[in-house]
């Protein structure tokens, strides 16, 4: 039996100079996306302030997030965390090979 539609998150990586967000699936109150970072960071003064929970898994590379009122969190390959709704945060830095899997849910 062959599975139709099998894809690999480490293949078909975009060749872009900026961070690329790709929706893998969006169904009901769940959205799953792959983010490919290329040494990117959030614009100065910008904070994400989302209505949903966000499960963040850094599948490859390194990154540093900053949480307002809490400080910095360094992530390495395989690290994950859950960001609560309206927890203001920003991406301080990423390695050029960073690949994220993010699951947004309510």
C-alpha positions as CSV (number, residue, x, y, z in Angstrom):
1,X,0.0,0.0,0.0
2,X,1.3,3.4,-0.9
3,X,0.6,6.6,1.0
4,X,-0.5,9.4,-1.3
5,X,0.7,12.9,-0.4
6,X,3.7,12.0,1.8
7,X,6.0,14.9,2.1
8,X,9.2,15.6,4.1
9,X,9.7,18.8,6.2
10,X,13.4,18.8,5.4
11,X,12.9,18.6,1.6
12,X,11.8,21.3,-0.9
13,X,13.2,24.0,1.3
14,X,12.6,27.5,-0.1
15,X,15.7,29.3,-1.3
16,X,14.8,32.7,0.1
17,X,16.7,35.5,1.9
18,X,13.8,36.1,4.3
19,X,11.9,33.8,6.7
20,X,9.3,31.7,4.9
21,X,6.0,30.6,6.5
22,X,4.2,27.6,4.9
23,X,0.8,26.3,6.0
24,X,0.9,22.6,6.1
25,X,-2.7,22.2,7.1
26,X,-5.5,24.4,8.5
27,X,-8.6,22.7,9.8
28,X,-11.1,24.1,12.2
29,X,-9.3,25.6,15.2
30,X,-5.9,24.1,14.3
31,X,-3.2,25.4,12.0
32,X,0.2,23.7,11.4
33,X,3.0,25.5,9.7
34,X,6.6,25.1,8.8
35,X,8.8,28.1,9.1
36,X,12.2,28.2,7.5
37,X,14.4,30.9,9.0
38,X,17.6,32.2,7.4
39,X,19.3,34.0,10.2
40,X,16.2,36.1,10.7
41,X,14.8,38.0,13.7
42,X,11.7,40.1,14.4
43,X,11.8,43.7,13.4
44,X,13.0,45.9,16.3
45,X,10.2,46.7,18.6
46,X,7.8,44.1,17.1
47,X,6.1,41.5,19.3
48,X,3.8,38.7,18.4
49,X,0.6,38.9,20.4
50,X,-1.5,35.9,19.2
51,X,-5.1,34.8,20.1
52,X,-4.1,31.1,19.9
53,X,-1.8,28.8,21.8
54,X,1.3,28.0,19.9
55,X,3.3,24.8,20.1
56,X,6.8,25.5,18.8
57,X,9.3,22.8,17.9
58,X,12.7,23.8,16.6
59,X,13.5,20.8,14.3
60,X,16.8,22.1,13.1
61,X,19.2,24.9,14.0
62,X,19.3,27.3,16.9
63,X,17.2,30.2,17.9
64,X,16.6,32.7,20.7
65,X,13.2,34.0,21.6
66,X,12.5,37.0,23.9
67,X,9.4,37.0,26.1
68,X,8.2,40.4,27.4
69,X,8.6,40.6,31.1
70,X,10.4,37.2,31.3
71,X,13.5,37.4,29.2
72,X,15.4,35.2,26.7
73,X,14.9,31.6,25.9
74,X,17.6,29.8,23.8
75,X,16.5,26.9,21.7
76,X,18.5,24.1,20.0
77,X,17.4,21.3,17.7
78,X,14.6,19.3,19.2
79,X,13.6,21.9,21.8
80,X,9.9,22.7,22.1
81,X,7.6,24.9,24.1
82,X,4.0,26.1,24.3
83,X,3.3,29.8,24.1
84,X,0.1,30.9,25.7
85,X,-2.3,33.3,24.0
86,X,-1.3,36.9,24.3
87,X,2.1,36.0,25.7
88,X,4.1,38.8,23.9
89,X,7.2,37.4,22.3
90,X,9.7,38.0,19.5
91,X,12.4,36.2,17.6
92,X,15.7,37.6,18.6
93,X,17.9,35.4,16.4
94,X,18.0,32.2,14.3
95,X,20.7,30.2,12.7
96,X,20.7,30.2,8.9
97,X,19.5,26.6,8.9
98,X,16.6,26.9,11.4
99,X,13.4,25.0,10.6
100,X,10.4,25.2,12.9
101,X,7.2,23.2,13.2
102,X,4.4,25.3,14.8
103,X,1.0,24.2,15.8
104,X,-1.6,26.9,16.5
105,X,-4.7,25.9,18.4
106,X,-7.6,27.3,20.5
